[in-house]
């Protein structure tokens, strides 16, 4: 991994809390037990990828899964990513903020490094964060929604580092998945929804 210096400071007030909220499954949606079961199976690994075009119900599927899965909403962290999160300092600030919605104290040392006025190697931040994650009493799930918008190699490298040292965290979103739910699975579900007598929303 090449060394990247983190230098831009991010104040907590700059973070949009709405990006950390887990969407709730809307009433009237068609249940997708087969896909939910696949996500349950994937949670035993270190990474799950959900890949499909816009409108196929990826976010809705995750909301449904978290509402019914054993891991539950109380041990799931969520970040709704956008183009601005290609800035590594901002990305990791949101990542840590998401973790803190589950365990308030996790990432405090890493966050202090992130707020340091002095530039630091990203590996220093990631090593500190990894140690804090490894000390968690229970494993958690981190959902990186819309990760396809992230093209910054330093961010990809950082996620790869965490995947190489998984500890007590499972991620959903980036490429390189050990378990995948792809567009053909969601498309099959959309096709069944369109059948007569089964016209309820699949959502997005």
C-alpha positions in Angstrom: 0.0 0.0 0.0 1.4 3.4 -1.0 1.6 6.1 1.7 -1.0 8.8 1.5 -0.9 11.8 3.8 -4.1 12.9 5.4 -4.0 16.6 6.0 -7.5 18.2 5.6 -9.2 18.5 8.9 -12.9 17.7 9.1 -15.0 19.1 11.9 -17.8 16.9 13.4 -20.3 19.7 12.5 -19.4 19.2 8.8 -20.7 15.7 8.7 -24.3 15.2 7.6 -26.0 13.0 10.1 -28.7 12.0 7.6 -26.0 10.0 5.7 -25.6 7.8 8.7 -29.3 6.8 9.1 -30.4 3.3 8.2 -33.4 3.4 5.9 -36.5 1.7 7.2 -38.2 -0.9 5.1 -41.4 0.7 3.6 -44.7 -1.0 4.2 -46.2 -2.6 1.1 -43.0 -3.9 -0.3 -42.8 -7.5 -1.7 -40.8 -9.7 0.7 -37.6 -11.1 -0.8 -36.8 -14.0 1.5 -34.4 -15.7 -1.0 -32.2 -12.6 -1.3 -32.4 -11.9 2.4 -31.2 -15.5 3.0 -28.3 -14.9 0.7 -27.3 -11.8 2.7 -27.5 -13.8 5.9 -25.1 -16.4 4.4 -22.8 -13.6 3.2 -22.6 -12.1 6.7 -20.5 -15.1 7.7 -17.8 -13.8 5.4 -15.8 -10.5 5.4 -17.5 -8.7 2.5 -20.7 -8.8 0.5 -21.2 -7.0 -2.8 -24.7 -6.0 -4.0 -24.3 -5.0 -7.7 -27.2 -3.9 -9.9 -28.3 -0.8 -11.9 -30.3 2.0 -10.3 -33.9 1.2 -9.5 -33.3 -2.5 -8.9 -33.9 -2.2 -5.1 -30.4 -2.5 -3.7 -30.9 -0.1 -0.8 -34.4 -1.4 -0.1 -33.1 -4.9 0.0 -30.5 -4.0 2.6 -33.1 -2.2 4.7 -35.3 -5.2 4.6 -32.4 -7.5 5.5 -31.3 -5.3 8.5 -34.9 -5.3 9.7 -35.1 -9.1 9.9 -31.5 -10.4 10.1 -29.9 -11.8 13.2 -27.3 -9.0 13.2 -30.2 -6.5 13.5 -30.2 -2.7 13.1 -28.5 -2.3 16.6 -25.2 -3.8 15.3 -25.2 -2.2 11.8 -23.5 1.0 10.7 -24.6 2.7 7.5 -22.9 5.4 5.3 -24.7 6.8 2.3 -21.8 7.8 0.1 -21.6 10.5 -2.6 -18.9 12.0 -4.8 -17.5 14.3 -2.1 -16.5 11.2 -0.1 -13.6 10.6 -2.5 -11.6 12.9 -0.3 -9.9 10.3 2.0 -10.1 12.4 5.2 -13.9 13.0 4.7 -14.5 9.3 3.9 -12.8 8.0 7.0 -14.5 10.7 9.2 -17.9 9.3 7.9 -16.7 5.7 8.3 -15.8 6.3 12.0 -19.0 8.3 12.6 -21.0 5.3 11.3 -19.2 2.9 13.6 -19.9 5.3 16.5 -23.7 4.9 15.9 -23.2 1.3 17.1 -20.4 1.7 19.7 -20.0 5.3 20.7 -16.3 5.0 21.9 -14.9 3.1 18.9 -12.6 5.1 16.7 -12.0 7.9 19.2 -8.2 7.5 19.0 -8.4 7.3 15.2 -10.6 10.3 15.1 -8.1 12.3 17.2 -5.5 11.4 14.6 -7.8 12.5 11.8 -8.3 15.9 13.5 -4.6 16.4 14.0 -3.3 19.6 12.4 -0.2 17.7 11.2 -0.5 15.5 8.1 -0.2 11.8 8.8 0.2 8.6 6.8 -3.2 7.0 6.2 -1.7 3.7 7.4 -1.3 5.2 10.9 -5.0 6.0 11.0 -6.0 2.6 9.7 -3.8 0.7 12.1 -5.2 2.6 15.0 -8.8 2.2 13.8 -8.2 -1.6 13.2 -7.0 -2.0 16.8 -10.1 -0.3 18.1 -12.4 -2.4 15.9 -10.7 -5.6 17.0 -11.5 -4.7 20.7 -15.3 -4.6 20.0 -17.3 -7.0 22.1 -19.4 -8.1 19.1 -19.0 -8.1 15.4 -20.9 -5.4 13.4 -21.9 -4.9 9.8 -20.9 -1.7 7.9 -23.0 -0.8 4.9 -21.2 1.5 2.3 -24.2 2.5 0.2 -23.4 3.8 -3.3 -19.7 2.8 -3.0 -19.6 2.8 -6.8 -19.3 6.6 -6.6 -15.9 6.2 -4.9 -13.0 6.2 -7.4 -10.2 7.4 -5.1 -7.5 4.8 -4.9 -6.4 5.8 -1.4 -9.9 5.0 -0.2 -9.9 1.7 -2.1 -6.5 0.9 -0.6 -7.8 1.6 2.9 -10.8 -0.6 2.5 -8.5 -3.4 1.2 -6.4 -3.0 4.3 -9.4 -3.5 6.5 -10.5 -6.5 4.5 -7.0 -8.1 4.9 -7.4 -7.7 8.6 -11.2 -8.2 9.1 -11.4 -8.5 12.9 -15.0 -7.9 14.0 -16.3 -6.0 11.0 -18.2 -7.1 7.9 -18.7 -4.7 5.0 -21.3 -4.5 2.3 -20.6 -2.5 -0.9 -17.1 -2.5 -2.4 -15.8 -4.7 -5.2 -13.8 -7.8 -4.4 -16.7 -9.5 -2.6 -16.5 -12.9 -1.1 -20.3 -13.1 -1.5 -22.3 -11.4 -4.2 -25.9 -10.5 -5.0 -26.0 -9.2 -8.5 -28.5 -7.6 -10.9 -29.7 -10.9 -12.3 -31.0 -11.8 -8.8 -32.7 -8.5 -8.3 -34.0 -8.6 -11.9 -35.6 -11.9 -11.3 -37.4 -10.5 -8.3 -38.6 -7.5 -10.3 -40.0 -9.8 -12.9 -42.0 -11.7 -10.3 -43.3 -8.4 -8.9 -44.6 -7.5 -12.4 -46.8 -10.6 -12.6 -50.6 -10.1 -12.3 -51.7 -10.1 -8.7 -48.3 -9.2 -7.4 -48.0 -5.5 -8.2 -46.4 -4.1 -5.1 -43.3 -1.9 -5.1 -39.8 -3.3 -5.1 -38.3 0.1 -4.2 -34.7 1.2 -4.7 
